[in-house]
Amino acid sequence: MPTELFLIDTSAWIFALRKNFVVQIKERVDSLLKDDVILTTGLIKLELLGGTRTQKEFYRLKNRLAVLEEIEINTVLWESSFELAFTLRRKGVTVPYTDIIIAACALNANAILVHADSHFDLISNHSSLRVESYVDIVQG
């Protein structure tokens, strides 16, 4: 049986990386890192690195993220994103376009999206996106 791959959204990374981390999310991310099954995208890296406060923090995180396999956002992924946005909108679901692109990345890579953002639960309810949601934990 092939190993499952996981795309960790910025929303989950933040809860795993901050000083007052959420234990369940940090433990899950650490486990996935150990198993070497995490994918990322340039968009997620942009969101994470853009939120760093110091140059030291920026380079430390950049180096940590550099070892992860990156999903290229190419023409095929853009087309998938367009289709997903159109399909969701026709069903009355409006979510940020960045989330649509990230969801399309997970779908095209057949990866499970690990997140703490309710928009991805909405997307998964109206598509074949597989998610591991921590929304209830961070909102509770």
ABEGO torsion letter per residue (X at the ends): XBBBBBBBBAAAAAAAABABBBAAAAAAAAAAAAAGABBBBAAAAAAAAAABABAAAAAAAAAAAAABBBBBBBAAAAAAAAAAAAAAAAAGBBBBAAAAAAAAAAAAAGBBBBBABAAAAAAAAABABBBBBAAAAAAX
